[in-house]
Amino acid sequence: MGASNPGEPELIYDWNEIARKGRVIPKGVEFFDETLRDGLQNPSVVDPEIEDKLKLIHLMDKLGI
């Protein structure tokens, strides 16, 4: 007798979806990511080179962040 592996929809049920009508996030909502600033406030963090910061910013932009 083989084991059946249920998929994610069978294991997880999002009760918030019951009454949802329309978009999850309304149009015009913006997020401000402070990863670079907040990360540098940790006392054990080494400040990355500007080239590394720029690369990260470009990668985040490609992701839509």
C-alpha positions as CSV (number, residue, x, y, z in Angstrom):
1,M,0.0,0.0,0.0
2,G,1.6,3.3,-1.1
3,A,1.7,6.4,0.9
4,S,-0.2,9.4,-0.4
5,N,1.4,12.8,-0.1
6,P,-1.2,15.6,0.1
7,G,-0.5,18.8,-1.6
8,E,-0.3,22.2,0.1
9,P,-3.9,23.2,-0.6
10,E,-5.0,20.1,1.2
11,L,-2.8,20.8,4.2
12,I,-3.1,24.6,4.6
13,Y,-6.4,26.5,4.4
14,D,-6.4,30.3,4.5
15,W,-9.5,31.4,6.3
16,N,-8.9,34.9,5.1
17,E,-9.8,33.9,1.6
18,I,-13.4,33.1,2.4
19,A,-14.8,36.6,2.2
20,R,-12.1,38.1,0.0
21,K,-13.3,40.3,-2.8
22,G,-10.8,42.0,-5.1
23,R,-7.1,42.6,-4.7
24,V,-5.1,41.6,-1.6
25,I,-3.1,44.9,-1.7
26,P,-5.0,48.0,-3.0
27,K,-3.5,49.9,-5.9
28,G,-1.2,52.8,-4.9
29,V,0.3,51.0,-1.9
30,E,4.0,51.4,-1.7
31,F,6.6,49.7,0.5
32,F,9.8,51.3,1.7
33,D,12.5,48.8,2.2
34,E,15.1,49.9,4.7
35,T,17.3,46.8,4.5
36,L,20.5,48.6,3.8
37,R,20.0,51.2,6.6
38,D,18.7,48.8,9.3
39,G,21.2,46.2,8.6
40,L,24.1,48.6,9.1
41,Q,22.8,49.6,12.5
42,N,23.8,46.2,14.0
43,P,27.1,46.7,15.8
44,S,28.6,43.4,14.5
45,V,28.0,44.2,10.8
46,V,30.8,45.2,8.5
47,D,29.8,48.1,6.1
48,P,29.8,46.7,2.6
49,E,31.6,48.4,-0.3
50,I,29.5,50.9,-2.3
51,E,29.7,48.6,-5.3
52,D,28.1,45.8,-3.3
53,K,25.3,48.1,-2.1
54,L,24.6,49.3,-5.6
55,K,24.4,45.7,-6.8
56,L,22.0,44.8,-4.1
57,I,19.8,47.9,-4.9
58,H,19.7,46.9,-8.6
59,L,18.8,43.3,-7.7
60,M,16.0,44.5,-5.4
61,D,14.7,46.8,-8.1
62,K,14.5,43.8,-10.5
63,L,12.4,42.0,-7.9
64,G,10.1,45.0,-7.6
65,I,11.2,45.9,-4.1
